[in-house]
Amino acid sequence: MNEPTLALVNPEYHGLSRIADRAAWALIISGMGIVLIYWLGNYQTYSVLTFLLSMVLITTGALWLYLLRYRRIPAGIQNNGIWHDGFTSRGIAGWILSLVLTGFYIILYWFPHVIGYGENGNSGLVKLFDPLSYFLKGSRASQWFVYGVLYTWTILLMGVRFIIKYRHVKYQQWRTLSVIFFQVIFAFLLPEELTSLNLPFNDFKNIWPLNYYFFFSWHIDEMILHGTFGYFVLFWGIICVVVLTPVLTYFFGKRWYCSWVCGCGGLAETAGDPFRHLSSSTLRSWKVERWLIHFILIWVVLMTVMVLFTGWTGRAEFLFLNSYKLSQWYGFLIGSAFSGVIGVGFYPLMGSRVWCRFGCPMAAILGVWQRKASRFRITSNGGQCISCGNCSTYCEMGIDVKSYAQKGQDIVRASCVGCGICSAVCPRGVLRLENASVDIHQRGEIIRHNKI
């Protein structure tokens, strides 16, 4: 929301408010300036004070900015001006942000020396994070540690913004707190603590097939070498696949993972929230989505079968399949380029759930469960729908929710992650997130009977 819009929504937005806004931005820019100076200056020594100062400045400025902006407007979702702001409407600012994010991911994955990671010692940006790395695990930082810190820190900051923005909807507050908890504890602190204890790095919420290397021979061998703990990790991973995934999806739909637990979904919901309306809801996008995501699911299943086959027989090839080539190309194209470079870098161009919609095999398999064997659905009261289109506009999965609502149909699409934003932005309370007490076909018969 820009300054003129804020002035219209709240007349109290005057000179002092503008000064406070600029002061908050000054703190953010100062903190980012320190980070850039340390990176571009290629500093060889780390400074605890420099690291803390940069983090505190950016965090304080961001939180201050959120409080300043959202306290001026009443509770409720304000999306004024998003199609007129270059940052959120694929304008020049949006393209620049996309290029920056994409470039950072390319450097992170394939050119880590550019940000200062070296085999014999760190410098630049990676060196800046050495103090925190030594504190948490007693060793110097890697590019992946820097990425983990930035990823978690972004979800924390943008999560606070999300909670303030959706402060009138408890469902949104609780699920945001949930993704923050799982990211901070399960995806960041716990794995780093395991590393400090000389145990294998493991994210306990990362489930196959999203964790595509779980059944790879090197991973299984590493777990076996670590005895009881390793066997527990293997047991936990298998239980998640064969028990937790189908059971929880039956009761809660895929939202239990995609909107409450997953780190990819957590970043999309928080950092990607300003771009959710950019997700295409055209029929063509839906067709591409279905073909692509299920193709990737088939790929990861075949790859896993081939890897297990190689582990048992020692043979890498079967018919026209080669386990090494399948896993190598999957890791490069899907595990790195799609999930990271495109999945996050294209937020400002294609919406916040590019990876979740078109690439994530976990979302695909959960979607199959949700579509065929789940009690969860978004119900609609078509008689109250005024066709405003808010639900379709702000669906980050590109679902044309309005068309379902107009017909009074339940939304049971496999791609729906149950984020509930469509319900939150509906001015008439047409949409509700529910667990059905009767079978969907029985529900359809009841609706038709009532109409008669």
Secondary structure by P-SEA (a helix, b strand, c coil): ccaaaaaaacccccaaaaaaaaaaaaaaaaaaaaaaaaaaaccccccaaaaaaaaaaaaaaaaaaaaaaaaacccccccccccccccccccaaaaaaaaaaaaaaaaacccccccbbbccccccccccaaaaaaacccccccaaaaaaaaaaaaaaaaaaaaaaaacccaaaaaaaaaaaaaaaccccaaaaaaaaacccccccccccccccccccaaaaaaaaaacaaaaaaaaaaaaaaccaaaaaaaccccccccccccaaaaaaacccccccccccccaaaaaaaaaaaaaaaaaaaaaaaaaaaaaaccccccccccaaaaaaaaaaccccccccccccccccccccccccccccaaaaaaaaaaaccccbbbbbcccccccccccccccccccaaaaaaaaccccccccccccccccccccccccccccccccaaaaaaaaaaaac
